[in-house]
Amino acid sequence: MKRATRNRMIVVSAFLLLSLSCSVFGGAAEEIESAVDDIAESAEEVVAEAVEDAVEEAGPALPTQPEPPKIDSGSGDSEFPMPPGAENIMDVSGTTNYQVKMSLDEVIEFHRTEFAALGYTERDLLTTITEGGFSIVFDGAPNGMPIVVQGVDLGGGMSNVNIRYEDA
């Protein structure tokens, strides 16, 4: 704000000097027009700096949606827990996808154990487990949204897992 006040003082001083020189020297119209243009230019700069200062003082804008809580995954690659050996990790727009050399039963057990340790509860009505895949929903996240964990057997002891927040 100090810079804006200083700049305002410069503009006012320039205007006063211009007025004084016009009255003392009876300046020509072109000189007056040029001086007025200079003052207008300085005023625009003062306004721009004042806006910049106000934005700096206000700080960053608040996000429109709260960020989902970060859960320590142990790997640093996702906000959701992942088993050791997770690979091809993709975290896009709050959805994490990975592959791991584990059976579906092992993946299910891992996620049930990890989310229970975090205090989350499984929504049994939405749990589906088949020979080739599963879907489990956990409640209890601080942001109030359910977490959906889904997996597919890729064969050869590999599983693909997808985890995300979703209204279920």
WORA-V383723 format. One line per field, one symbol per residue. ss: DSSP state (H for helix, E for strand, - for the rest). burial: + if it has 9 or more other ideal C-beta (glycine too) atoms within 8 Angstrom, else -. A space follows every 50 residues. Layout:
ss->???
burial->???
This chain:
ss->-HHHHHHHHHHHHHHHHHHHHHHHH---HHHHHHHHHHHHHHHHHHHHHH HHHHHHHH----------------------------EEEEEE--EEEEEE ---HHHHHHHHHHHHHH---EE-HHH-EE---EEEEEEE-------EEEE EEEEE--EEEEEEEE---
burial->---+--++-++--++--+--++--------++--++-++--++-++--++ --+--------------+----+---+++++++--+--+-+---++++++ -+-+-+++-+++-+++-+-+-++--++-----+++++++-+---++++++ +-+----++++++++---
